[in-house]
Amino acid sequence: MKPDAAPLTYKDAGVDIDAGDALVEAIKPLARATHRAGVMGGLGGFGGLFDLKAAGFRDPILVSGTDGVGTKLKIAIDAGLHDTIGIDLVAMCVNDIVVQGAEPLFFLDYYASGRLDVEVGRRIVAGIAEGCRQAGCALIGGETAEMPGLYADGDYDLAGFAVGAAERSSLLPRADIAAGDVVLALPSGGVHSNGYSLVRRVVERSGLGYDRPAPFTNDTLGRALLAPTRIYVQAMLAAQRATGAIKGLAHITGGGLPGNVPRCLPDGTRAVLDGSSWAPAPVFRWLKETGGVASDEMLRAFNCGLGMIAVVAAEDEARVRDALAAAGERAIRVGSIERGPGGEADCVIEDAGALWRA
């Protein structure tokens, strides 16, 4: 060290330990608000503890899921709107758990930035806590990383990890999915959290800023595109517990309907969906028309209006729809299961052009 050089500190290198400590203190009440049966201890330990027996399970199978929010984060950052992106983070994990027939139990987040902004971090974690509240799971821990040189000032990244459990006998999908079963769907709340690299290209082509009015709704473009991913956990668990009739579920994420519906179907079957049976939200038509996106590409990149798919026997359709209605969800019949030509399961959308007709 040069004789006249001042001693370096971690803060000089871009990492503010005091800011990290301040964020932990700010989010402790947010985490406490998500407490549920089975949680042991609180934030601050080296690991989160959870007691499955206290949560009421007898013969549990653990089901885990991890995900991020993708480039939807760039819209949140560019628009300065950070309050709902945490809901997306939770949704992408817990919706993948419930489709296995499991109840999400706890959640951990990873929040990395170039320079920690305590207020932005608090808003993000408040969204995570809200997502956990909607899913009925506990926020029991996480990690905050400040990494100057890896992320630019103002940029951040999010990842999440959720663990759930199901009784061995209630795991999904069931083996008895067969031709003649009915495909029900729950609507999405918009684009959710997939396809945002394409969304951002469409926005560039449109020439609109995120603070400008959205052409397809009564809000700014930024707020409209940041509509959070819907969390289907409570409704799906309630319907399954009330009826025991759900055979399979599919969360419609990247890959759209063709890429996700077959994941809950046995080989040798295919889901045949009727494109005239539902109407996508106006944002999808705007993306298609403004970006000149082909119909097949829309169906592969986006959920196109359906966030969750359920497969039930035809004789159980009314019971399941009634149970979902009691849980606050309006399910619609969008298709049926048929025998396929053999090989892997498939999903076909008939009359897909109807999705884009005014």
Salt bridges, closest charged atoms under 4 A:
ASP16 OD2 - LYS11 NZ 3.86
GLU25 OE2 - LYS28 NZ 3.10
ASP59 OD2 - ARG168 NE 3.05
ASP83 OD2 - ARG123 NH2 3.06
ASP88 OD1 - LYS72 NZ 2.92
ASP96 OD1 - HIS251 ND1 2.78
GLU103 OE2 - ARG36 NH1 2.69
GLU103 OE1 - ARG241 NH2 3.07
GLU119 OE2 - ARG122 NH2 3.09
GLU130 OE2 - ARG133 NH2 2.70
ASP153 OD2 - ARG115 NE 3.75
ASP155 OD1 - LYS74 NZ 3.98
ASP176 OD2 - ARG174 NH2 2.77
ASP181 OD2 - LYS247 NZ 3.05
GLU204 OE1 - ARG201 NE 3.77
GLU297 OE1 - ARG300 NH2 2.87
ASP316 OD1 - ARG319 NH2 2.97
GLU317 OE2 - ARG321 NH1 2.97
GLU317 OE1 - ARG333 NH1 3.17
GLU329 OE2 - ARG230 NH2 2.41
GLU338 OE1 - ARG270 NH2 3.50
ASP351 OD2 - ARG357 NH2 3.47
